[in-house]
Amino acid sequence: MVDVGKWPIFTLLSPQEIASIRKACVFGTSANEALYVTDNDEVFVFGLNYSNCLGTGDNQSTLVPKKLEALCGKKIKSLSYGSGPHVLLSTEDGVVYAWGHNGYSQLGNGTTNQGIAPIQVCTNLLIKQVIEVACGSHHSMALAADGEVFAWGYNNCGQVGSGSTANQPTPRKVTNCLHIKRVVGIACGQTSSMAVLDNGEVYGWGYNGNGQLGLGNNGNQLTPVRVAALHSVCVNQIVCGYAHTLALTDEGLLYAWGANTYGQLGTGNKNNLLSPAHIMVEKERVVEIAACHSAHMSAAKTQGGHVYMWGQCRGQSVTLPHLTHFSCTDDVFACFATPAVTWRLLSVEHEDFLTVAESLKKEFDSPETADLKFRIDGKYIHVHKAVLKIRCEHFRSMFQSYWNEDMKEVIEIDQFSYPVYRAFLQYLYTDTVDLPPEDAIGLLDLATSYCENRLKKLCQHIIKRGITVENAFSLFSAAVRYDAEGKPIFLTRLLNRQIYGKEQRAGQCVCSFQGSHRPRIPCEPVASTPARGGHSAPRLPSCVAALMEKSGQSHRCGN
């Protein structure tokens, strides 16, 4: 299953947003833009928005996803992108939309004006059912259900297939050798175009300086030309890299040709090939191949589920197919492509399957499956004895036959507050803690009592990250209220280190206010003094009192 979280840009989204994604694409010269479709068919974009490629109607970048109302409910089927970048997509109804960079009329609207929002591509396509789209650097192609191919945009090398090098402002049917033939697949390199026919023939046109058309020469072609070297095989999939091409036959054989500067042909060397060469000869049957015009790398998946990669892999040239631990070719591009774009529109199918960790998290405080309840401050927390015994030595000892607690269905807890004890039990199920610093002090005390060293470190981390001038006194008071042994001294040292940049030594603080004329303030050892009712109240160390004075807070000491 594809995990969109492997693409760095998707780390900006919350777990809930990630869970809603059903289709996605990462694009742009630095993989800084993304589009995704949710389970209710809403379309969102976010990222840099270079050349208005997000289609939001403005040129503003955004880290927060914005909804593309014009595409919501359209059921996107195929999507591709150029280097400008420009974006091209087709819906299940066969309608084509485009937006973004348009300096070479690659949006197909007859102009060179930037497309700031998705606009339907109409010329010659209104009566066509488009089933696939493809983009080169600055040209576009569309494949209709009847097998006809249309191309438009930048045409300096003949990549539009019109017979000339004049830019094509609107979609034009690619004819010549493709006339009355049925195309079933299309692909674009940076400035080249490829097509696969229903009979397995392959045709190429456009730039051929590196041999990426596979014709045995390096001359550009202004109209489609058949790749004669593949006449004895039946090709059913073709993909293009920046300047190289891969073809997969119906028998699972893989052929490669074109540029090989980074080893992207997988031949074991870096020599360009003007004609197709059979690679991965000794490997098992190949069932999928992957490449995209933004990168100089290749990937393939075999019948046994093995995924290989080669070419420019995070700056390293890999000249032979390298076996990875990935489960799909998409992961190769997420983790090793430069930039980390997607080579196709991702399809994300969320399974109902839950991992062990997810199942444990789901069952925390579940009355339906629990066999034990803790009662704290009149509230109940439902847990499972087996989980507690596995996760915590304290409970492993408690639930012994000679302990009274082992026979109880409800255990009363009065040493700790409800939020603190709930957070502790939840930690045993999830390995995470989500508490404010004030309650983290109480959880730190619990962790000390129960000898949970990892939990102690988590609590200390929460306190360190959460301590501020404004909450210093409340944190210190909480430490005393919880009667947490050693915690007031820990906080005093932390306050000095975090706020003043100095360390307390031997019960004394050597802090001073940075940039002020106030002399250094020695901090008295932390202690508690009796207050009314026999309770102890905090006697503030000087640094805490000074902190409060600095922040304008008032306090009452117990002495």
Secondary structure, 3 states (H helix, E strand, C coil): CCCHHHCHHHHHCCHHHHHHEEEEEEECCCCCEEEEEECCCCEEEEECCHHHCCCCCCCCCEEEEEECHHHCCCCEEEEEECCCCEEEEEECCCCEEEEECCCCCCCCCCCCCCEEEEEECCCCCCCCCEEEEEECCCEEEEEECCCCEEEEECCCCCCCCCCCCCCEEEEEECCHHHCCCCEEEEEECCCEEEEEECCCCEEEEECCCCCCCCCCCCCCEEEEEECHHHCCCCEEEEEECCCEEEEEECCCCEEEEECCCCCCCCCCCCCCEEEEEEECCCCCCEEEEECCCCCCEEEEEECCCCEEEEEEECCEEEEEEEECCCCCHHHHHHHHCCCCCCCCCEECCCCCCCCHHHHHHHHCCCCCCCCEEEEECCEEEEECHHHHHHHCHHHHHHCCCCCHHHHCCEEECCCCCHHHHHHHHHHHHHCCCCCCHHHHHHHHHHHHHCCCHHHHHHHHHHHHHHCCCCCHHHHHHHHHHCCCCCHHHHHHHHHHHHHHCCCCECCECCCCCCCCCCCCCCCCCCEEEECHHHCEEEECCHHHHHHHHHHCCCCCCCC
